[in-house]
Amino acid sequence: MRAGRRTVEVHRPDKVIFPGDGDTKTYTKGDLVDYYRAVAPFMLPHLRGRPLMLERYPDGLGGPRFMQKNIPDAYPDWISRVEVPKEGGTVCHTVCDDSATLVYLADQAALTLHRWLSRAGRIDRPDRLVFDLDPAGDDFPAVREAARHLRALLDELGLPSAPMTTGSRGLHVVVPLTGREDFDEVRAFARDVSGILAATHPDELTTAARKKDRGDRLYLDVGRNAYAQTAVVPFTVRARPGAPVATPITWSQLDDPGLDARRWTVADAVEQARTDPWAGAMSRGRGLGPARRRLAKMRG
């Protein structure tokens, strides 16, 4: 298959990766590869320069899963990689800088791509902050309401934000940053924002890390904003029946009564991508200094 400037060999394109049932369609590896090649122009800006963790299902959705951090020696040398420090050593991660790499990873049955929130060269300085809105059950109305509360607070703090369906149960709300602060500072800020939201809406929202302490409340998860943690990439496929896609949306789309976390799949996510739902939002990065001062005043 031609992908950008390269030709990538796709093995067993008829192999079923997402088995269908009465409610969901069957998708093959060929379908997965076709989707990733088509969505590449919209997905690559969210991938370039970022270390990846790959969620692979070599035997399809019903088979074993493994999470791949280190890039295998067998990967072609034209695929970018970056070596990053970890406790007691380093990890050499795959980096997806072009459509050929995206097609190659799809051929390796890497269904879902999880990215770092920082880039090679400034690995300890995230340029994204992610709030993960995780409902207690499959309760998207609670997710919708939590997203509205969060957006209102971020607006008060002078921070731009953009929502994304996760393809699972909830939403991610992403804030673009300038990369001035390190991971500890960003995570501390996210924790303070979540704390204020949970205190303002104690019956709806929680920051309790233990599930047994959450009850029916939606969990405001900020744990992805730490060094070496990852978040799902915009437009990546999720390992769930029907091949749902984590899809950026506009804030106005949040009002669509038909919206849920699995609204788009490999069959129609490219159409949503072409509408440019974030419309340059990720280029409007902010430093957290002014927002921290506003937050401190709110907290008294």
C-alpha positions in Angstrom: 0.0 0.0 0.0 1.3 3.4 -0.9 1.4 5.8 2.1 3.1 9.1 1.6 6.5 8.6 0.0 6.7 4.9 0.9 5.1 1.6 0.1 4.2 -0.5 3.1 3.4 -4.2 2.9 0.2 -5.1 4.6 -0.1 -8.8 5.7 -3.3 -10.7 5.8 -5.6 -7.7 5.1 -8.7 -10.0 5.3 -8.0 -11.0 8.8 -10.9 -10.1 11.1 -9.7 -7.7 13.8 -13.1 -6.5 15.1 -15.6 -9.4 15.0 -19.2 -8.3 14.4 -22.4 -9.3 16.2 -26.0 -8.3 15.9 -25.3 -4.7 16.9 -21.8 -4.0 15.4 -20.1 -4.5 12.1 -17.1 -6.7 11.3 -13.9 -4.9 10.5 -10.7 -6.5 9.0 -7.1 -5.4 9.2 -7.5 -4.0 5.7 -10.3 -1.8 7.1 -8.1 -0.7 9.9 -5.2 0.2 7.6 -7.5 2.0 5.2 -8.9 4.1 8.0 -5.5 5.1 9.4 -4.2 6.0 5.9 -7.3 8.2 5.3 -7.2 9.9 8.7 -3.4 10.5 8.7 -3.5 14.1 7.5 -5.7 15.0 10.5 -4.1 12.7 13.1 -0.4 13.3 12.4 -0.3 16.8 13.9 -1.2 15.2 17.2 1.5 12.5 16.8 4.6 14.1 15.5 7.6 14.1 17.8 5.7 12.3 20.7 6.7 9.0 22.3 4.0 6.4 21.9 2.7 3.4 23.7 1.1 0.9 21.4 -1.9 -1.2 22.3 -1.6 -4.3 20.1 -4.0 -7.2 19.4 -2.1 -9.5 17.1 -5.0 -12.0 17.0 -7.8 -9.4 16.9 -10.1 -8.1 19.5 -10.9 -11.4 21.0 -7.2 -12.4 21.5 -4.5 -11.4 23.9 -3.6 -7.7 24.3 -0.2 -6.3 25.1 1.1 -2.8 25.6 4.3 -2.0 23.8 6.6 0.8 24.9 10.0 -0.3 23.6 10.3 -0.3 19.8 11.2 -3.8 18.5 14.5 -4.2 16.6 12.5 -5.6 13.7 10.8 -2.3 13.0 12.2 -0.6 9.8 14.9 2.0 10.4 12.9 4.7 8.6 10.5 4.7 11.6 11.3 7.5 14.0 12.1 6.7 17.6 13.2 8.5 20.8 15.0 7.3 23.8 13.7 8.8 27.1 14.9 8.4 30.7 13.2 6.2 33.2 14.1 5.1 36.7 17.2 2.9 36.3 17.6 3.3 32.6 15.9 4.4 29.4 13.0 3.4 27.1 13.2 3.7 23.3 9.7 4.6 22.1 8.2 4.6 18.6 7.4 8.0 17.2 4.9 8.3 14.4 5.9 11.2 12.1 4.4 10.2 8.8 1.5 8.2 7.2 3.7 5.3 6.3 4.5 4.7 10.0 0.8 4.9 10.8 0.0 2.3 8.2 2.9 0.1 9.4 1.6 0.2 13.0 -1.9 -0.7 11.8 -0.4 -3.7 10.0 1.2 -4.6 13.4 -2.3 -4.7 14.8 -1.6 -1.6 17.0 -5.3 -0.7 17.3 -4.9 2.2 19.8 -2.1 4.7 20.0 -1.4 6.3 23.3 0.8 9.4 23.3 3.0 11.4 25.7 1.8 14.9 26.4 5.3 16.2 25.7 7.6 16.0 22.6 11.1 14.8 22.0 13.5 17.6 22.7 11.4 18.9 25.6 10.4 15.6 27.0 9.9 16.9 30.6 7.8 19.9 29.5 4.2 18.9 28.5 2.4 21.1 25.9 -0.9 19.5 26.6 -3.0 19.1 29.8 -5.7 16.4 29.8 -8.8 16.1 32.0 -10.3 12.6 31.7 -14.0 12.6 32.6 -14.7 9.0 33.7 -18.3 8.2 34.6 -19.2 5.5 37.1 -21.2 3.6 34.4 -22.2 4.2 30.8 -23.7 7.5 31.8 -23.0 10.1 29.1 -25.4 12.7 30.3 -23.2 12.9 33.5 -20.1 13.3 31.2 -21.8 16.1 29.2 -22.7 18.0 32.4 -19.2 17.6 33.9 -17.6 18.9 30.7 -19.8 22.0 30.8 -18.8 22.7 34.4 -15.1 22.2 33.5 -15.2 24.4 30.5 -16.9 27.2 32.5 -14.1 27.0 35.1 -11.3 26.9 32.5 -12.9 29.9 30.7 -12.8 31.8 34.1 -9.1 30.9 34.3 -8.4 32.2 30.8 -7.5 28.8 29.4 -8.6 27.5 26.0 -10.0 24.0 25.9 -11.2 21.4 23.4 -13.3 18.2 24.0 -12.8 14.8 22.5 -14.9 11.6 22.8 -12.7 8.8 24.0 -14.4 6.0 22.0 -15.0 4.3 25.4 -17.3 5.9 28.0 -16.2 9.5 28.6 -14.6 12.6 27.3 -11.2 14.1 27.4 -10.9 17.9 27.7 -7.6 19.1 26.4 -5.9 22.3 27.3 -2.9 23.5 25.0 0.1 24.7 26.9 3.3 26.6 26.0 5.5 24.0 27.6 7.0 26.3 30.3 5.9 24.1 33.2 7.2 20.6 34.0 4.9 17.6 34.6 4.7 18.0 38.4 3.5 21.6 38.0 1.0 20.8 35.4 -0.4 17.8 37.3 -0.6 19.9 40.5 -2.6 22.6 38.7 -4.9 20.0 37.1 -5.5 18.5 40.6 -6.4 21.9 42.0 -8.8 22.6 39.2 -10.5 19.2 39.7 -10.6 19.8 43.5 -12.5 23.1 43.0 -15.0 21.4 40.6 -15.6 18.5 43.0 -16.1 20.8 45.9 -18.5 22.9 43.9 -20.5 19.9 42.7 -20.0 17.2 45.4 -23.0 15.1 44.5 -21.9 14.8 40.8 -18.1 14.9 40.7 -15.2 13.3 42.7 -11.4 13.2 42.7 -11.4 10.0 44.8 -8.8 7.6 43.3 -10.4 4.5 44.7 -13.5 3.3 43.0 -15.2 2.3 46.2 -15.0 5.9 47.4 -16.7 7.3 44.2 -20.2 5.9 44.4 -22.2 7.0 41.4 -20.1 10.2 40.9 -18.0 11.0 37.8 -14.3 10.7 38.4 -12.1 13.7 37.4 -9.0 11.9 36.4 -5.8 14.0 36.1 -3.3 11.2 36.4 -2.4 11.3 32.7 -0.5 14.6 33.4 2.5 12.9 34.8 5.9 12.0 33.4 5.8 8.8 31.2 2.0 8.7 31.4 0.0 8.7 28.2 -3.4 9.6 26.7 -5.2 8.3 23.7 -4.4 10.2 20.5 -7.1 12.1 18.7 -8.6 9.9 15.9 -7.2 6.7 17.3 -9.3 3.5 17.2 -10.3 2.0 20.4 -10.2 -1.7 21.2 -14.0 -2.2 21.6 -16.7 -3.9 19.4 -17.6 -1.8 16.4 -14.2 -0.1 16.2 -15.1 3.2 17.8 -12.8 6.2 17.4 -11.6 8.8 19.9 -12.9 11.9 18.1 -12.3 15.6 18.6 -15.6 17.6 18.7 -16.6 21.2 19.0 -18.1 22.5 22.2 -21.4 23.1 20.3 -21.5 19.4 19.4 -21.7 18.6 23.1 -25.3 19.7 22.9 -26.2 17.1 20.3 -28.6 14.6 22.0 -27.3 11.8 19.8 -23.7 12.2 21.0 -22.0 9.6 23.1 -18.5 8.5 23.7 -18.6 6.0 20.9 -20.5 8.1 18.4 -17.9 7.8 15.6 -16.2 4.6 14.2 -13.7 3.8 11.5 -16.7 4.0 9.1 -17.3 7.8 9.6 -14.7 9.4 11.8 -12.8 10.8 8.8 -15.8 12.8 7.8 -15.8 14.4 11.3 -12.0 15.0 11.0 -12.6 16.9 7.7 -14.8 19.5 9.6 -11.7 20.5 11.6 -13.6 20.5 14.9 -10.7 22.0 17.0 -10.0 24.7 14.3 -6.5 25.6 15.5 -7.3 25.4 19.2 -4.1 23.4 19.9 -2.0 26.3 18.6 -3.2 28.7 21.2 -1.1 27.4 24.1 -1.0 29.2 27.4 1.4 29.3 30.3 -0.2 28.4 33.6 1.1 31.4 35.6 -1.9 33.7 35.2 -4.4 30.8 35.6 -2.7 29.7 38.8 -3.0 33.2 40.2 -6.7 33.3 39.3 -7.2 29.8 40.8 -5.5 30.9 44.0 -8.0 33.7 44.4 -10.9 31.4 43.9 -9.5 29.1 46.6 -9.2 32.0 48.9 
